[in-house]
Amino acid sequence: MEIILSWLVHNKEWLWLFSSIIIIVILIIADWLPHLKNKKIIEDIRVEPIALQNEVKELKQQLREAEERYNTLRTAWKSSTAPLDQAADLAFRQSNWEKAAELLDEALTIQNQEAAARHYRRGELFLQQFRPEKALPHLEKAWELQPDNDDYGVTCAKTLQQQNQFNQAITIYRALLKKFRALAQQDPDTYLLRVVHSLNSLGNLYRDTQRLGEAETAYKEALEIRRKFTKDKPAALQQDLSLTLNNLGTLYSITQRLDEAETLYREALDIRRTLAQDTPASYLPDLAISLNNLGMLYQNTRRLSEAESSYNEALATYRRLGNLNPSAYRADFAMTLNNLGNLYRDTRRYDEAETSYKEALDIHQTLAHENPFAYRHYVALTYNHLGNLYSDTQRLGDAEAAYKEALHIRRALAHDNPAAYRPDVAMTLYNLSVLYKNTRRLADAETALKSALDIQRGLYHNQPTAHAERLNVMLSAYAKVLERLKRPQELAQIEAERQALQQGRKS
């Protein structure tokens, strides 16, 4: 091995190829790739709306980003003549990343004008090793020391977003957007697409933190710019257009503007079908996402045969992708199983629903063990689905256990990120209250409903359009519990609140 490395060091063109192959092999065997983005389930009131993570990226893009990161590190080290940096560069070129990391850590103890670049390189090296939580402090420090460096800002914001630190990511993207807008006035060909990328990222962040009006504004501006740029343009820009169409369609689904959502989803699907015919490996993942989104929309509009057809095509697409890389699409496959389980439950095919949910749960639990930050949310989602199924089939002990598992996870998530996960906590509490009411545990039902209403009222205050219907359902449920508890004064107060809510919705 030493002989091979020595030969590669003296034959730089082969060194680059050899290192690139190493990166690609590591990416293929790693389980870090499947990051879910933009996959929204909008169900009936007993199955909560979920704060979504970002749109899944296709394998080719992941490989390209990793190769670009590798080339960035190679270039960055060339700019430094410091002995430690040069030694780290050599270790990195020899694919001895642990040694490169040790040398960089030593270099970071020296505070000079190279500090920002060294922190950035250290963060990039952690990302290359699929350790974003370790990368983040270094990326934040690099951005703090050199806030005029766009690469530092974008990489830091993307990593914050992937780690669900949404507010910090918003702050950086806003600063970048302001800068890119100004530069686009002088050089639109270079900077308008950067404006679009910033708007799209902000739209995702606003949506995931329930700032839905701001999300729509960002997406619509991004879509307007993309349409101007993508007419008769290459496939990559058409793909960018389909991404924004999908994101805006998802937002409209969340806010129950379903006709507008379907129009956007269909346009995105048409683009992705065309692209996947020419380059399947690159564009099949996004085709599957569009099929899933349409399946959920059809299900929510009771077009159940169309929904099942879309889900099955999505599953077949993920199986096809899984033949190329079994580990890369586990999360996407599990998400589709969840959606198909919902459909089976809606059509009273309960055994098939349970099979789908349990297979999805096994996958999500494995993923959450490997990366809790990214996948605990989906474990909770699947437990909630199982709770609904068991409740429907009168397996009430199993239902309560499943709901409590979901609630435990969601409360922990909401503690770290209230804006994204408090709606999920409210809906799980509501589901538990229905179970308690149906088993005549009225005191428990009241406790769960009061906690759910405390959260839901706050959500309604911030986003009335998005949360009015669910608030009304919870108030109605609470009124029924108070009626059975024979507490007329409190019942009258809740009925008055419901009436005011309904009048507000009419106006």
Secondary structure, 3 states (H helix, E strand, C coil): CHHHHHHHHCCHHHHHHHHHHHHHHHHHHCCCCCCCCECCCCCCCCCCCCCCCECCCCHHHHHHHHHHHHHHHHHHHHCCCCHHHHHHHHHHHCCCHHHHHHHHHHHHCCCCCCHHHHHHHHHHHHHHCCCHHHHHHHHHHHHHHCCCCHHHHHHHHHHHHHCCCHHHHHHHHHHHHHHHHHHHHHCHHHHHHHHHHHHHHHHHHHHHCCCHHHHHHHHHHHHHHHHHHHCCCCHHHHHHHHHHHHHHHHHHHHCCCHHHHHHHHHHHHHHHHHHHHHCHHHHHHHHHHHHHHHHHHHHHCCCHHHHHHHHHHHHHHHHHHHHHCCCCCHHHHHHHHHHHHHHHHHCCCHHHHHHHHHHHHHHHHHHHHHCHHHHHHHHHHHHHHHHHHHHHCCCHHHHHHHHHHHHHHHHHHHHHCHHHHHHHHHHHHHHHHHHHHHCCCHHHHHHHHHHHHHHHHHHHHHCHHHHHHHHHHHHHHHHHHHHHCCCHHHHHHHHHHHHHHHHHHHC
